[in-house]
Amino acid sequence: MHKNSQIFESGNKMKEEKKKKIKTDVILKETSGNYVRLIGDADRKARIMLVVNSLFLTLSVTLISKIIGNIPHSWLFASVLMVSNVISLFFSIQSIKPEFNQAKNEETESNILHYKKCNDLTLDEYRAQIQSTITDDTQKMDAFIKELYFYGRLLNIKYKLLKIAYYFFLWGIVLAVLTYIFILIMFNQQTETYS
């Protein structure tokens, strides 16, 4: 009877360990999927910012060339719009392909799951390292955690750059509109004074 209870207890422990492992795997897969989705979202937002800023840049160049003779100092608001759009474009482009030297460390570069590892190794070397990682649970978990960390760093940089791009875009439009209103008020006052 005592032997049966030990078998029963060891069977329960194995089931508990298996459930714990499954929960860990699910959490890691969900987190990885969320990171990949958020990276895609950041890239889509950056592309939208590129298109919108390009249109506004074209508009501001057109405004400078068309109305510079009609309204004195009209180049001011168009220049504000143009400069803010160029800066916003710069940060949008940077968020699509961010340069982050901080993340290029030994931990990330030594991770077999990192996409750059394919370039560094031959197929046979890569296959051997992947098989070694897959068979060792600790090594597999470590590689997965390193990859999640890399995704997190990438996301952080992308969203910081996008935030800067949004701020320049927003405040550039606000300043351009305020400058235009100021110019119109000043121009109307000057024409009324001369009349």
Rosetta blueprint (number, residue, H / E / L):
1 M L
2 H H
3 K H
4 N H
5 S H
6 Q H
7 I H
8 F H
9 E H
10 S H
11 G H
12 N H
13 K H
14 M H
15 K H
16 E H
17 E H
18 K H
19 K H
20 K H
21 K H
22 I H
23 K H
24 T H
25 D H
26 V H
27 I H
28 L H
29 K H
30 E H
31 T H
32 S H
33 G H
34 N H
35 Y H
36 V H
37 R H
38 L H
39 I H
40 G H
41 D H
42 A H
43 D H
44 R H
45 K H
46 A H
47 R H
48 I H
49 M H
50 L H
51 V H
52 V H
53 N H
54 S H
55 L H
56 F H
57 L H
58 T H
59 L H
60 S H
61 V H
62 T H
63 L H
64 I H
65 S H
66 K H
67 I H
68 I L
69 G L
70 N L
71 I L
72 P L
73 H L
74 S H
75 W H
76 L H
77 F H
78 A H
79 S H
80 V H
81 L H
82 M H
83 V H
84 S H
85 N H
86 V H
87 I H
88 S H
89 L H
90 F H
91 F H
92 S H
93 I H
94 Q H
95 S H
96 I H
97 K L
98 P L
99 E L
100 F L
101 N H
102 Q H
103 A H
104 K L
105 N L
106 E H
107 E H
108 T H
109 E H
110 S L
111 N L
112 I L
113 L L
114 H L
115 Y L
116 K L
117 K H
118 C H
119 N H
120 D H
121 L L
122 T L
123 L H
124 D H
125 E H
126 Y H
127 R H
128 A H
129 Q H
130 I H
131 Q H
132 S H
133 T H
134 I H
135 T H
136 D L
137 D H
138 T H
139 Q H
140 K H
141 M H
142 D H
143 A H
144 F H
145 I H
146 K H
147 E H
148 L H
149 Y H
150 F H
151 Y H
152 G H
153 R H
154 L H
155 L H
156 N H
157 I H
158 K H
159 Y H
160 K H
161 L H
162 L H
163 K H
164 I H
165 A H
166 Y H
167 Y H
168 F H
169 F H
170 L H
171 W H
172 G H
173 I H
174 V H
175 L H
176 A H
177 V H
178 L H
179 T H
180 Y H
181 I H
182 F H
183 I H
184 L H
185 I H
186 M H
187 F H
188 N H
189 Q H
190 Q H
191 T H
192 E H
193 T H
194 Y H
195 S L
